[in-house]
Amino acid sequence: MKKKWGLALVVLTITGIGLFFPSIGEATLGDRTLKKGMVHNDVKELQEYLLAKGEFPYHTATGYFGDITVEAVKEFQKKKRLKVDGIAGPQTNNKLKVLRSGDMGMPIIKLQRLLKSWGHYNGSIDGIYGSGTKNAVIQFQKKMSLTADGIAGPQTFNKLNDKATEVANSTKELTVESTAYTAYCNGCSGITKLGIDLKKYPDGKVVAVDPNVIPLGSIVEVEGYGTAVAADIGGGITGNELDLFFANKTSALNWGRKNVKVRVIN
């Protein structure tokens, strides 16, 4: 969906959440039960996986297990026919950690980097579990004598993680042309690619990107805007371009179109 306001504004539907993966060597999701009130890096990873599955637990990178995360866990549990208690225990975490076609975000970036380190993935690190990523998983599974189903589950990751030290987080800086949009305009549903209603989270910092330049799910520090997440793609965003979400049309128009410096963390 796209609407234009003069030449200054490109309106796209996007999604957003800002999180970081735990560094290599830290405990990973599944090592402990997570529940309301906890603050931990594992909570951040939990929220990353919830986003990859199309949930939206929260819109800032606090790592805090609050009411929004509880509801997101419950929704995921309902879909998977698990006990609906809002607690991320072993069964819930194990289901979350299985990645497959259609998933997006930071968990997919990690998967693609692992596959590349093994020489099985030659595509862009874009954070999208598409056909290229699925085929790479299948080829890796065949090499390791695993069930070649194209689904990245615990057994596949156990083998992939033998080269985990090669996929540490990286950063880069670049200058991009930025535009702005809002969910509040005639014809704008506010529903993002992942099915998130941006009208429920008007203070979220989210940007649309070309995933060949900035992987989907990356954290992006934007000059004059703040820290956001590269949360979606769009036909109007190509190369070194960003589209920034604002809560209202006035703020979006005031931003206009300008070149800004960004720091990408993925």
Secondary structure, DSSP 8 states (H G I E B T S, - for coil): --EEETTTEEE------------TTS--TTSS-B-TT-BSHHHHHHHHHHHHTT----SS---B--HHHHHHHHHHHHHTT---SS-B-HHHHHHHT-B-TT-BSHHHHHHHHHHHHTT---S---SB--HHHHHHHHHHHHHTT---SS-B-HHHHHHHGGGGGGG---EEEEEEEEEEEES-STT---B-TTS-BGGG-TT--EEEE-TTTS-TT-EEEETTTEEEEEEE--TT--SSEEEEEESSHHHHHHH-SEEEEEEEE-
